[in-house]
Amino acid sequence: MHELGEELFEAFNRLSSSRGYGMGGALPVTIESMAAYCHLFEITDLDERAQFIRVIQQLDHTYIEYQHNQSASGSKSEVVQ
């Protein structure tokens, strides 16, 4: 994996551990968490921050969609049994 990809994946994993969960499953990583991460890791350039947030939100959307699909397929098979 490319070094930048590894850094973004690591950032997503760190941020993902701070997410909340509701009755519908995983909630999105908050903008506040992403901003705090940028501050902590000194991502100060506004364009870099914007790109970072876009990528994390895309990864997050994919993760939540995957979790939702897993949950939906699991509950369907439970009903069928």
Backbone torsions as a table, in degrees:
resi	resn	phi	psi	omega
1	MET	NA	142.2	177.8
2	HIS	-62.8	146.4	-175.8
3	GLU	-55.8	-42.9	179.2
4	LEU	-63.7	-39.9	177.9
5	GLY	-62.7	-39.4	178.0
6	GLU	-64.6	-41.7	179.8
7	GLU	-64.7	-41.9	179.6
8	LEU	-67.8	-39.6	178.8
9	PHE	-64.4	-41.4	177.3
10	GLU	-64.0	-42.1	177.9
11	ALA	-61.5	-44.6	179.2
12	PHE	-60.7	-43.6	179.1
13	ASN	-62.4	-41.9	178.1
14	ARG	-63.4	-46.8	-179.1
15	LEU	-67.1	-35.9	-178.8
16	SER	-62.0	-32.4	-179.8
17	SER	-69.5	-13.3	-179.8
18	SER	-97.9	-0.9	-175.3
19	ARG	-70.4	156.2	174.5
20	GLY	-92.7	167.5	177.1
21	TYR	-131.8	140.1	177.5
22	GLY	-121.1	-168.9	-179.6
23	MET	-64.0	-26.2	179.5
24	GLY	-89.3	1.0	179.8
25	GLY	112.5	-147.9	-175.5
26	ALA	-66.6	137.4	174.3
27	LEU	-97.2	156.5	179.7
28	PRO	-62.4	150.6	171.5
29	VAL	-64.8	135.2	-175.6
30	THR	-79.4	153.6	174.5
31	ILE	-59.6	-37.4	179.5
32	GLU	-60.9	-40.6	177.7
33	SER	-65.2	-40.8	178.7
34	MET	-66.6	-40.7	178.5
35	ALA	-64.4	-40.3	178.1
36	ALA	-64.5	-39.5	177.8
37	TYR	-62.3	-45.2	178.4
38	CYS	-59.6	-41.7	179.1
39	HIS	-65.5	-47.5	-177.7
40	LEU	-61.6	-40.2	-177.4
41	PHE	-100.1	16.9	172.6
42	GLU	54.1	45.5	171.1
43	ILE	-90.3	94.6	-170.2
44	THR	-102.5	-23.9	179.8
45	ASP	-67.0	127.9	-175.5
46	LEU	-63.0	-37.6	178.0
47	ASP	-66.9	-40.6	177.4
48	GLU	-64.7	-40.0	177.6
49	ARG	-62.5	-44.6	-179.1
50	ALA	-62.5	-43.3	178.4
51	GLN	-65.7	-42.2	178.3
52	PHE	-57.8	-48.5	-178.7
53	ILE	-63.4	-42.4	178.1
54	ARG	-59.3	-46.5	-178.3
55	VAL	-66.0	-45.0	179.5
56	ILE	-62.3	-40.5	178.8
57	GLN	-65.5	-36.7	177.4
58	GLN	-66.1	-45.4	176.8
59	LEU	-61.0	-42.1	-178.5
60	ASP	-63.9	-43.2	179.2
61	HIS	-60.6	-44.4	179.0
62	THR	-63.2	-42.2	179.3
63	TYR	-62.6	-47.5	-178.5
64	ILE	-65.2	-41.0	177.8
65	GLU	-61.4	-44.0	178.3
66	TYR	-61.4	-47.4	179.8
67	GLN	-61.2	-40.9	179.1
68	HIS	-63.4	-44.3	179.4
69	ASN	-64.3	-39.6	177.7
70	GLN	-62.9	-43.9	-179.5
71	SER	-65.8	-42.7	-179.0
72	ALA	-65.5	-42.5	179.7
73	SER	-69.6	-33.1	177.4
74	GLY	-67.6	-42.1	-178.1
75	SER	-72.4	-31.3	177.8
76	LYS	-66.3	-42.5	-178.4
77	SER	-69.2	-29.6	177.0
78	GLU	-68.0	-37.3	-179.3
79	VAL	-69.6	-39.4	-178.6
80	VAL	-66.1	-37.6	-177.7
81	GLN	-67.1	NA	NA
